[in-house]
Amino acid sequence: MLINFNEITEMTVPGMNGGTGEMSARMYMSDAGKIIPCRIHAGGSIGLHRHETSDDINYIISGTGKAICDGQEETLAAGTCHVCKKGSEHSIVNTGKEDLVMLTVVVER
């Protein structure tokens, strides 16, 4: 199966999950989960939220940030991967001056 994200309309979301600023994303969804190339813009964040039914995998392509998962802070940079397992809660903050660019894969289980 080929997914062409160039053919998926990019959406801009202000204050994702109660966070700050904006993020932009293109999203592919199925019953198995989601694949989301996205950017948290400078000064932005995804607010604290819980993953009740899925694992959330966030591979960092560029930029800098931090994830706070179940109270533990992790530093994010290109080449790192933050995983929020089913039942956990997390937030992601762009701590840099450029977009925090990541590929998010949500796996339902």
Secondary structure, DSSP 4 states (H G I P E B T S, - for coil): ----GGGSPPEEEETGGG-SSEEEE--EEETTEEEEEEEEPTT-EEEEEE-SSEEEEEEEEESEEEEEETTEEEEEETT-EEEE-TT-EEEEEE-SSS-EEEEEEEEE-
